[in-house]
Amino acid sequence: MEMELSDHDFYAYLDEDTEDVAIVYRQKDDRGYGLIECRAAL
């Protein structure tokens, strides 16, 4: 994964399907990755 090759701990992006912001992040102690999905309030 590209994040493993950089010193970034998270990336924010716009989900093309839902048009919501999402954040993928590296968990501490090498426990893997997490995902935060931010849904727009209507």
N, C-alpha and C positions, 0 to 999 in steps of 0.2 A: 504494500500500500504506500502511496506517496507520502503520507504523514510519517511513516517510519523512517523515511529518508531525509526528513527535515526536522527542525527543532520546534515545530508548531505543535501545540497540544490540542488544538481544535480548529475546525473549519465551519463557517456558516455559509449556507447556500440557499437558493430559492428552488423549491421542489416544483418542477415543471408541470406535474400532474395536478397538484392541489393549489399551486401558487402561494404556498405557505413557506415561511422561513424554517429551516431546520439546521441543527448544529450537531455535528459528529465530533466526539472528543475522546481523547486517550485517557483511560482511567489510571489512577496512581497505582504504583506497585505492579505494573505490567499485568493488570487483571483484564486487559482487553479494551474494548471500545464501548461507548455509550452513544445514544441518540436522543436528542431533545427535539420534539416537533412542536412548533409554535403555531397554533391555529389562530387565524384572524377572527376577531369578534365581529359579529354582524349586527 
